[in-house]
Amino acid sequence: MDALLRAFWGMIPISAIALPYALLAWPLLAARRRRRMPARRASATAAVDCAAILVAFLVFCLVTMPVGDSAESTLDLVPGADIAAAVSSDGSLWQVIGNVLLLCPLGALLPLRIRRLRMLPRIALAALVASVLVEGTQYLIHTGRVTSADDILLNTAGATLGAALSRRGWRWLDASPPVPVAIPLPRRTICAAPTLTLRVPRSVWDTRYAAIAHPERQ
């Protein structure tokens, strides 16, 4: 643990500087979003976005920070070799834990905002690609680190674990669908057929039909 702190002591001042900026950006971003969404959702989405950006920045600083006095990078592509060395009596288990926790926060935060990542296989694939890029960058810039296949596997497992832990809250920040409003339809009244009343003038009745009605009047 002491060796780990000595190797990454520079992350302490970087985190102390970056954290106030994230806390300041949170209310400003939330105030901007209140114009087009409810205040509670605007504050929650702004918090998640600021946290994800802060974690990504710290991860970038961590993986590019030089370690040790040597500027040469080491390549180890044998799966399981570093894990076995870390678990052994002479190794350090903190290295395995650190690689698992490296992308775990991003795996938990990104599905809250990116709907296409709301599947564990997609999270694992995205973490695998990101970890390969990180390890390749470490090897190219020569910061004295070990580019290992086990680091890629542990980073991918950590991101998938973070996504699995936050799976129940993936839809928490989604906009609620509009509530359908039932519009009563006007009642259709059936018009009654008009009744025609034919009235025959009495004069016509007397002259034409009187004889038929009363044959004795002929």
Backbone as CSV, one residue per row, in Angstrom:
resi,resn,N_x,N_y,N_z,CA_x,CA_y,CA_z,C_x,C_y,C_z
1,MET,0.828,-1.210,0.000,0.000,0.000,0.000,0.862,1.261,0.000
2,ASP,1.977,1.226,0.770,2.869,2.383,0.813,3.530,2.619,-0.533
3,ALA,3.903,1.530,-1.194,4.510,1.675,-2.524,3.518,2.235,-3.528
4,LEU,2.277,1.834,-3.384,1.244,2.340,-4.293,1.019,3.835,-4.085
5,LEU,1.009,4.266,-2.831,0.830,5.690,-2.548,2.026,6.508,-3.019
6,ARG,3.210,5.959,-2.883,4.386,6.687,-3.352,4.404,6.795,-4.868
7,ALA,3.884,5.768,-5.540,3.891,5.792,-7.004,2.874,6.778,-7.564
8,PHE,1.745,6.911,-6.885,0.668,7.753,-7.417,0.358,8.924,-6.480
9,TRP,1.375,9.438,-5.811,1.139,10.557,-4.910,0.668,11.789,-5.665
10,GLY,1.038,11.898,-6.953,0.649,13.073,-7.722,-0.848,13.181,-7.969
11,MET,-1.600,12.078,-7.793,-3.044,12.135,-8.003,-3.756,12.916,-6.896
12,ILE,-3.133,13.040,-5.755,-3.770,13.765,-4.647,-3.929,15.248,-4.972
13,PRO,-2.880,15.970,-5.378,-3.106,17.380,-5.736,-3.965,17.562,-6.982
14,ILE,-3.857,16.623,-7.936,-4.696,16.732,-9.137,-6.168,16.595,-8.765
15,SER,-6.494,15.644,-7.903,-7.880,15.475,-7.461,-8.356,16.676,-6.660
16,ALA,-7.480,17.228,-5.826,-7.856,18.394,-5.023,-8.132,19.614,-5.893
17,ILE,-7.473,19.702,-7.034,-7.706,20.836,-7.937,-8.940,20.607,-8.804
18,ALA,-9.114,19.377,-9.279,-10.217,19.093,-10.212,-11.570,19.047,-9.514
19,LEU,-11.615,18.613,-8.265,-12.893,18.474,-7.574,-13.641,19.802,-7.414
20,PRO,-12.996,20.924,-7.001,-13.754,22.185,-6.918,-14.327,22.646,-8.257
21,TYR,-13.600,22.393,-9.342,-14.126,22.760,-10.657,-15.389,21.956,-10.984
22,ALA,-15.384,20.686,-10.642,-16.572,19.861,-10.883,-17.749,20.329,-10.027
23,LEU,-17.483,20.667,-8.775,-18.556,21.150,-7.897,-19.091,22.498,-8.357
24,LEU,-18.240,23.322,-8.957,-18.698,24.608,-9.477,-19.484,24.443,-10.771
25,ALA,-19.077,23.492,-11.609,-19.774,23.275,-12.880,-21.140,22.652,-12.681
26,TRP,-21.340,21.925,-11.599,-22.616,21.244,-11.365,-23.791,22.210,-11.297
27,PRO,-23.802,23.232,-10.393,-24.971,24.124,-10.360,-25.118,24.980,-11.608
28,LEU,-23.997,25.325,-12.239,-24.100,26.128,-13.458,-24.765,25.336,-14.582
29,LEU,-24.363,24.087,-14.732,-24.979,23.249,-15.752,-26.440,22.956,-15.425
30,ALA,-26.735,22.755,-14.147,-28.122,22.505,-13.745,-28.994,23.723,-14.007
31,ALA,-28.484,24.921,-13.748,-29.255,26.142,-14.003,-29.521,26.327,-15.492
32,ARG,-28.588,25.945,-16.312,-28.799,26.049,-17.755,-29.858,25.070,-18.235
33,ARG,-29.904,23.896,-17.645,-30.853,22.883,-18.092,-32.254,23.085,-17.527
34,ARG,-32.400,23.915,-16.515,-33.732,24.152,-15.952,-34.656,24.863,-16.929
35,ARG,-34.112,25.425,-17.983,-34.947,26.102,-18.973,-35.774,25.118,-19.793
36,ARG,-35.316,23.879,-19.879,-36.014,22.919,-20.744,-36.382,21.611,-20.055
37,MET,-36.202,21.527,-18.723,-36.590,20.330,-17.995,-36.854,20.691,-16.544
38,PRO,-37.547,19.838,-15.802,-37.791,20.127,-14.379,-36.498,20.306,-13.594
39,ALA,-36.587,21.058,-12.493,-35.396,21.402,-11.713,-34.727,20.165,-11.130
40,ARG,-35.513,19.214,-10.656,-34.925,18.029,-10.036,-34.170,17.196,-11.052
41,ARG,-34.736,17.005,-12.224,-34.049,16.216,-13.248,-32.837,16.971,-13.792
42,ALA,-32.923,18.275,-13.904,-31.784,19.058,-14.374,-30.608,18.952,-13.416
43,SER,-30.882,19.016,-12.118,-29.806,18.893,-11.135,-29.199,17.485,-11.137
44,ALA,-30.037,16.452,-11.278,-29.533,15.077,-11.260,-28.687,14.775,-12.496
45,THR,-29.158,15.173,-13.672,-28.383,14.917,-14.889,-27.077,15.698,-14.891
46,ALA,-27.105,16.924,-14.382,-25.870,17.708,-14.308,-24.871,17.062,-13.356
47,ALA,-25.354,16.509,-12.250,-24.459,15.836,-11.302,-23.809,14.608,-11.923
48,VAL,-24.595,13.816,-12.644,-24.045,12.612,-13.282,-23.021,12.980,-14.352
49,ASP,-23.325,13.991,-15.156,-22.396,14.395,-16.208,-21.084,14.928,-15.631
50,CYS,-21.180,15.759,-14.602,-19.964,16.299,-13.986,-19.139,15.193,-13.329
51,ALA,-19.801,14.248,-12.688,-19.087,13.139,-12.059,-18.393,12.273,-13.099
52,ALA,-19.068,12.004,-14.222,-18.460,11.174,-15.269,-17.246,11.875,-15.889
53,ILE,-17.362,13.176,-16.123,-16.238,13.915,-16.697,-15.070,13.966,-15.709
54,LEU,-15.373,14.166,-14.433,-14.318,14.192,-13.420,-13.592,12.851,-13.336
55,VAL,-14.354,11.757,-13.328,-13.729,10.426,-13.248,-12.885,10.153,-14.485
56,ALA,-13.408,10.511,-15.676,-12.649,10.288,-16.906,-11.348,11.100,-16.899
57,PHE,-11.406,12.320,-16.393,-10.192,13.143,-16.325,-9.173,12.550,-15.367
58,LEU,-9.621,12.088,-14.210,-8.700,11.489,-13.244,-8.104,10.181,-13.765
59,VAL,-8.913,9.400,-14.478,-8.393,8.159,-15.070,-7.326,8.475,-16.110
60,PHE,-7.580,9.498,-16.918,-6.593,9.888,-17.931,-5.287,10.332,-17.276
61,CYS,-5.400,11.138,-16.212,-4.182,11.575,-15.518,-3.466,10.402,-14.859
62,LEU,-4.244,9.450,-14.352,-3.638,8.318,-13.660,-2.867,7.404,-14.600
63,VAL,-3.458,7.138,-15.763,-2.818,6.185,-16.677,-1.661,6.811,-17.450
64,THR,-1.552,8.125,-17.489,-0.446,8.774,-18.192,0.642,9.264,-17.245
65,MET,0.465,9.064,-15.949,1.456,9.529,-14.980,2.652,8.586,-14.983
66,PRO,3.868,9.125,-15.076,5.051,8.261,-15.049,5.191,7.543,-13.709
67,VAL,5.717,6.327,-13.767,5.920,5.515,-12.575,7.378,5.065,-12.547
68,GLY,8.059,5.305,-11.450,9.436,4.855,-11.301,10.408,5.748,-12.043
69,ASP,11.641,5.340,-12.027,12.706,6.114,-12.663,12.937,5.710,-14.111
70,SER,12.470,4.534,-14.490,12.691,4.060,-15.850,11.641,4.641,-16.792
71,ALA,12.090,5.000,-17.979,11.176,5.545,-18.980,10.744,4.500,-19.995
72,GLU,11.189,3.266,-19.856,10.859,2.215,-20.797,9.582,1.505,-20.346
73,SER,8.735,1.200,-21.299,7.504,0.472,-21.019,7.732,-1.020,-21.229
74,THR,7.020,-1.812,-20.458,7.145,-3.265,-20.527,5.849,-3.850,-21.069
75,LEU,5.982,-4.825,-21.938,4.828,-5.458,-22.564,4.693,-6.884,-22.055
76,ASP,3.514,-7.198,-21.532,3.233,-8.538,-21.010,1.862,-8.965,-21.517
77,LEU,1.847,-9.858,-22.477,0.599,-10.280,-23.116,0.150,-11.670,-22.688
78,VAL,0.720,-12.206,-21.642,0.327,-13.533,-21.161,-0.819,-13.368,-20.170
79,PRO,-2.026,-13.835,-20.493,-3.155,-13.666,-19.564,-2.935,-14.459,-18.280
80,GLY,-3.206,-13.808,-17.154,-3.119,-14.457,-15.860,-1.776,-14.348,-15.184
81,ALA,-0.745,-13.918,-15.885,0.590,-13.862,-15.280,0.657,-12.786,-14.193
82,ASP,0.154,-11.590,-14.484,0.203,-10.505,-13.498,-0.716,-10.785,-12.320
83,ILE,-1.857,-11.387,-12.574,-2.782,-11.695,-11.481,-2.165,-12.727,-10.547
84,ALA,-1.523,-13.735,-11.115,-0.872,-14.751,-10.280,0.265,-14.149,-9.467
85,ALA,0.994,-13.210,-10.069,2.091,-12.569,-9.337,1.572,-11.661,-8.231
86,ALA,0.437,-11.017,-8.477,-0.128,-10.127,-7.463,-0.721,-10.897,-6.302
87,VAL,-1.285,-12.052,-6.583,-1.912,-12.849,-5.531,-0.868,-13.591,-4.699
88,SER,0.308,-13.803,-5.241,1.345,-14.533,-4.520,1.799,-13.763,-3.285
89,SER,2.597,-14.413,-2.486,3.031,-13.810,-1.221,3.907,-12.583,-1.432
90,ASP,4.656,-12.549,-2.511,5.531,-11.412,-2.774,4.842,-10.290,-3.541
91,GLY,3.649,-10.539,-4.040,2.956,-9.545,-4.842,2.089,-8.620,-4.010
92,SER,1.378,-7.755,-4.700,0.494,-6.789,-4.046,-0.912,-6.937,-4.617
93,LEU,-1.844,-7.250,-3.738,-3.228,-7.413,-4.177,-3.866,-6.077,-4.540
94,TRP,-3.288,-4.989,-4.055,-3.852,-3.671,-4.365,-3.788,-3.349,-5.849
95,GLN,-2.853,-3.917,-6.555,-2.774,-3.690,-7.997,-3.983,-4.269,-8.714
96,VAL,-4.395,-5.464,-8.300,-5.593,-6.077,-8.891,-6.831,-5.268,-8.545
97,ILE,-6.939,-4.852,-7.280,-8.105,-4.071,-6.855,-8.156,-2.729,-7.586
98,GLY,-6.991,-2.103,-7.743,-6.959,-0.819,-8.450,-7.376,-0.928,-9.902
99,ASN,-6.957,-2.001,-10.579,-7.357,-2.180,-11.976,-8.848,-2.477,-12.105
100,VAL,-9.411,-3.163,-11.121,-10.848,-3.429,-11.159,-11.638,-2.139,-10.921
101,LEU,-11.168,-1.302,-10.018,-11.889,-0.069,-9.680,-11.625,1.078,-10.649
102,LEU,-10.695,0.900,-11.581,-10.318,2.003,-12.463,-11.488,2.479,-13.320
103,LEU,-12.180,1.566,-13.976,-13.298,1.916,-14.859,-14.661,1.589,-14.252
104,CYS,-14.663,1.163,-13.006,-15.936,0.829,-12.357,-16.874,2.035,-12.242
105,PRO,-16.404,3.237,-11.848,-17.326,4.384,-11.792,-17.904,4.764,-13.147
106,LEU,-17.088,4.711,-14.188,-17.611,5.033,-15.516,-18.619,3.998,-15.981
107,GLY,-18.382,2.744,-15.654,-19.362,1.716,-16.001,-20.686,1.905,-15.297
108,ALA,-20.655,2.503,-14.119,-21.897,2.755,-13.389,-22.588,4.031,-13.846
109,LEU,-21.839,5.041,-14.307,-22.429,6.342,-14.629,-22.887,6.456,-16.082
110,LEU,-22.123,5.905,-17.003,-22.440,6.112,-18.419,-23.797,5.555,-18.844
111,PRO,-24.234,4.371,-18.379,-25.572,3.915,-18.790,-26.708,4.806,-18.318
112,LEU,-26.471,5.626,-17.301,-27.518,6.541,-16.850,-27.821,7.608,-17.889
113,ARG,-26.835,7.922,-18.741,-27.006,8.999,-19.707,-26.999,8.521,-21.155
114,ILE,-26.418,7.360,-21.415,-26.328,6.846,-22.788,-27.163,5.579,-22.868
115,ARG,-28.269,5.657,-23.561,-29.197,4.529,-23.610,-28.637,3.344,-24.376
116,ARG,-27.773,3.583,-25.327,-27.229,2.478,-26.113,-26.280,1.598,-25.298
117,LEU,-25.838,2.079,-24.169,-24.946,1.290,-23.321,-25.686,0.555,-22.216
118,ARG,-26.993,0.486,-22.297,-27.771,-0.152,-21.244,-27.900,-1.653,-21.466
119,MET,-26.808,-2.262,-21.767,-26.706,-3.712,-21.866,-25.309,-4.085,-21.400
120,LEU,-25.229,-5.105,-20.567,-23.928,-5.489,-20.018,-22.920,-5.899,-21.091
121,PRO,-23.318,-6.636,-22.139,-22.326,-6.940,-23.188,-21.788,-5.687,-23.876
122,ARG,-22.642,-4.689,-24.077,-22.156,-3.456,-24.707,-21.214,-2.702,-23.781
123,ILE,-21.529,-2.685,-22.497,-20.626,-2.043,-21.535,-19.273,-2.761,-21.532
124,ALA,-19.312,-4.078,-21.531,-18.060,-4.838,-21.537,-17.254,-4.568,-22.801
125,LEU,-17.923,-4.491,-23.948,-17.217,-4.225,-25.202,-16.617,-2.821,-25.202
126,ALA,-17.394,-1.831,-24.740,-16.875,-0.461,-24.684,-15.699,-0.357,-23.717
127,ALA,-15.784,-1.031,-22.573,-14.683,-1.009,-21.610,-13.453,-1.718,-22.171
128,LEU,-13.675,-2.789,-22.920,-12.550,-3.506,-23.533,-11.809,-2.617,-24.525
129,VAL,-12.577,-1.919,-25.366,-11.947,-1.021,-26.344,-11.214,0.116,-25.637
130,ALA,-11.853,0.719,-24.622,-11.216,1.813,-23.893,-9.948,1.344,-23.185
131,SER,-9.994,0.150,-22.600,-8.816,-0.361,-21.894,-7.673,-0.675,-22.859
132,VAL,-8.003,-1.196,-24.034,-6.959,-1.455,-25.033,-6.298,-0.146,-25.462
133,LEU,-7.107,0.896,-25.654,-6.549,2.203,-26.016,-5.664,2.757,-24.906
134,VAL,-6.115,2.581,-23.669,-5.329,3.077,-22.530,-3.997,2.349,-22.443
135,GLU,-4.050,1.030,-22.510,-2.807,0.262,-22.411,-1.886,0.529,-23.587
136,GLY,-2.462,0.713,-24.773,-1.623,1.051,-25.924,-0.975,2.407,-25.787
137,THR,-1.725,3.368,-25.224,-1.155,4.694,-24.994,-0.030,4.637,-23.976
138,GLN,-0.211,3.858,-22.921,0.843,3.713,-21.932,2.124,3.145,-22.543
139,TYR,1.950,2.198,-23.435,3.136,1.591,-24.050,3.828,2.559,-25.013
140,LEU,3.068,3.396,-25.684,3.659,4.286,-26.676,4.342,5.495,-26.057
141,ILE,3.818,6.010,-24.956,4.395,7.223,-24.376,5.562,6.920,-23.433
142,HIS,5.787,5.646,-23.112,6.951,5.236,-22.311,6.988,5.965,-20.972
143,THR,6.069,5.588,-20.103,6.004,6.194,-18.776,6.492,5.241,-17.690
144,GLY,7.147,4.164,-18.070,7.648,3.221,-17.095,6.616,2.239,-16.592
145,ARG,5.492,2.138,-17.246,4.420,1.227,-16.824,4.524,-0.109,-17.550
146,VAL,3.751,-1.064,-17.039,3.676,-2.396,-17.642,2.367,-2.495,-18.411
147,THR,2.448,-2.682,-19.696,1.263,-2.886,-20.527,0.927,-4.362,-20.497
148,SER,-0.163,-4.692,-19.809,-0.476,-6.091,-19.523,-1.850,-6.459,-20.042
149,ALA,-1.985,-7.699,-20.474,-3.297,-8.210,-20.879,-4.213,-8.369,-19.677
150,ASP,-3.641,-8.646,-18.514,-4.465,-8.774,-17.311,-5.103,-7.446,-16.921
151,ASP,-4.403,-6.339,-17.145,-4.989,-5.033,-16.847,-6.227,-4.783,-17.699
152,ILE,-6.173,-5.199,-18.953,-7.334,-5.031,-19.835,-8.507,-5.860,-19.333
153,LEU,-8.241,-7.086,-18.942,-9.316,-7.949,-18.442,-9.895,-7.410,-17.136
154,LEU,-9.033,-6.938,-16.245,-9.518,-6.424,-14.957,-10.291,-5.125,-15.141
155,ASN,-9.841,-4.257,-16.031,-10.574,-3.018,-16.291,-11.953,-3.307,-16.882
156,THR,-12.005,-4.264,-17.804,-13.285,-4.639,-18.398,-14.218,-5.233,-17.362
157,ALA,-13.687,-6.078,-16.505,-14.510,-6.671,-15.442,-14.998,-5.609,-14.467
158,GLY,-14.170,-4.633,-14.161,-14.587,-3.570,-13.257,-15.692,-2.703,-13.829
159,ALA,-15.597,-2.352,-15.111,-16.651,-1.564,-15.739,-17.961,-2.338,-15.801
160,THR,-17.878,-3.622,-16.112,-19.088,-4.448,-16.146,-19.696,-4.582,-14.757
161,LEU,-18.853,-4.701,-13.741,-19.354,-4.771,-12.372,-20.054,-3.482,-11.963
162,GLY,-19.480,-2.340,-12.311,-20.130,-1.066,-12.008,-21.472,-0.913,-12.708
163,ALA,-21.538,-1.362,-13.960,-22.809,-1.297,-14.680,-23.850,-2.217,-14.058
164,ALA,-23.419,-3.385,-13.602,-24.357,-4.315,-12.973,-24.882,-3.760,-11.650
165,LEU,-24.042,-3.040,-10.911,-24.483,-2.475,-9.632,-25.485,-1.338,-9.810
166,SER,-25.370,-0.593,-10.896,-26.288,0.531,-11.133,-27.406,0.188,-12.104
167,ARG,-27.609,-1.092,-12.380,-28.553,-1.496,-13.421,-29.989,-1.098,-13.082
168,ARG,-30.364,-1.182,-11.820,-31.742,-0.850,-11.447,-32.066,0.632,-11.610
169,GLY,-31.057,1.471,-11.619,-31.302,2.902,-11.742,-30.997,3.481,-13.097
170,TRP,-30.870,2.626,-14.128,-30.534,3.135,-15.453,-31.601,4.071,-16.003
171,ARG,-32.846,3.820,-15.704,-33.933,4.630,-16.251,-34.385,5.730,-15.290
172,TRP,-33.622,5.936,-14.241,-34.032,6.907,-13.233,-34.015,8.331,-13.770
173,LEU,-33.088,8.650,-14.659,-32.953,10.006,-15.182,-33.683,10.215,-16.495
174,ASP,-34.357,9.187,-16.998,-35.097,9.344,-18.247,-36.289,10.264,-18.042
175,ALA,-36.599,10.988,-19.088,-37.776,11.856,-19.037,-39.028,11.005,-18.978
176,SER,-39.924,11.360,-18.089,-41.166,10.605,-17.956,-42.020,10.810,-19.193
177,PRO,-42.642,9.754,-19.704,-43.480,9.902,-20.898,-44.704,10.751,-20.600
178,PRO,-45.176,11.476,-21.577,-46.358,12.298,-21.346,-47.572,11.455,-20.982
179,VAL,-48.331,11.964,-20.027,-49.518,11.246,-19.573,-50.634,11.469,-20.584
180,PRO,-51.183,10.403,-21.134,-52.265,10.594,-22.098,-53.507,11.161,-21.428
181,VAL,-54.067,12.148,-22.074,-55.277,12.796,-21.562,-56.460,12.287,-22.361
182,ALA,-57.427,11.747,-21.645,-58.612,11.210,-22.309,-59.538,12.361,-22.673
183,ILE,-59.775,12.520,-23.946,-60.674,13.573,-24.435,-62.031,12.930,-24.717
184,PRO,-63.055,13.334,-23.977,-64.370,12.713,-24.205,-64.906,13.074,-25.580
185,LEU,-65.338,12.060,-26.267,-65.915,12.270,-27.585,-67.346,12.764,-27.458
186,PRO,-67.753,13.670,-28.316,-69.151,14.141,-28.249,-70.123,13.010,-28.590
187,ARG,-71.177,13.000,-27.852,-72.179,11.971,-28.096,-72.887,12.207,-29.421
188,ARG,-72.989,11.139,-30.141,-73.658,11.220,-31.443,-75.146,10.964,-31.254
189,THR,-75.902,11.982,-31.514,-77.362,11.853,-31.389,-77.962,11.480,-32.736
190,ILE,-78.812,10.532,-32.671,-79.489,10.079,-33.892,-80.746,10.919,-34.075
191,CYS,-80.767,11.614,-35.155,-81.925,12.482,-35.426,-83.129,11.610,-35.791
192,ALA,-84.213,11.917,-35.159,-85.449,11.189,-35.471,-85.971,11.616,-36.832
193,ALA,-86.523,10.667,-37.506,-87.065,10.966,-38.827,-88.226,11.926,-38.695
194,PRO,-88.230,12.942,-39.497,-89.346,13.902,-39.394,-90.673,13.249,-39.766
195,THR,-91.656,13.563,-38.985,-93.005,13.044,-39.264,-93.801,14.116,-39.983
196,LEU,-94.356,13.713,-41.085,-95.146,14.633,-41.891,-96.636,14.405,-41.621
197,THR,-97.244,15.431,-41.264,-98.690,15.367,-41.031,-99.406,16.020,-42.207
198,LEU,-100.120,15.197,-42.917,-100.864,15.704,-44.070,-102.273,16.091,-43.644
199,ARG,-102.512,17.297,-43.762,-103.847,17.795,-43.417,-104.621,18.144,-44.705
200,VAL,-105.693,17.508,-44.829,-106.550,17.752,-46.003,-107.562,18.838,-45.655
201,PRO,-107.601,19.877,-46.431,-108.608,20.929,-46.135,-110.012,20.337,-46.063
202,ARG,-110.767,20.898,-45.159,-112.111,20.381,-44.939,-112.996,20.535,-46.170
203,SER,-112.792,21.609,-46.916,-113.624,21.811,-48.117,-113.412,20.701,-49.135
204,VAL,-112.097,20.309,-49.263,-111.800,19.231,-50.193,-112.376,17.924,-49.682
205,TRP,-112.301,17.685,-48.388,-112.866,16.470,-47.799,-114.357,16.379,-48.032
206,ASP,-115.006,17.498,-47.814,-116.456,17.495,-47.955,-116.871,17.220,-49.389
207,THR,-116.173,17.794,-50.327,-116.610,17.683,-51.726,-116.212,16.358,-52.374
208,ARG,-115.097,15.787,-51.979,-114.585,14.612,-52.678,-114.818,13.308,-51.929
209,TYR,-114.697,13.342,-50.611,-114.711,12.108,-49.855,-115.953,11.928,-48.996
210,ALA,-116.767,12.895,-48.996,-117.981,12.757,-48.183,-118.870,11.631,-48.711
211,ALA,-118.942,11.546,-50.041,-119.758,10.509,-50.624,-119.228,9.105,-50.328
212,ILE,-117.865,9.019,-50.286,-117.277,7.710,-50.017,-117.488,7.318,-48.559
213,ALA,-117.296,8.289,-47.668,-117.463,8.007,-46.251,-118.915,7.746,-45.885
214,HIS,-119.858,8.457,-46.555,-121.279,8.328,-46.241,-122.033,8.106,-47.541
215,PRO,-122.130,6.882,-47.931,-122.805,6.632,-49.237,-124.229,7.103,-49.268
216,GLU,-124.887,7.231,-48.088,-126.296,7.676,-48.123,-126.416,9.117,-48.500
217,ARG,-125.266,9.868,-48.509,-125.336,11.279,-48.866,-125.325,11.465,-50.393
218,GLN,-125.149,10.386,-51.127,-125.126,10.576,-52.583,-126.510,11.032,-53.093
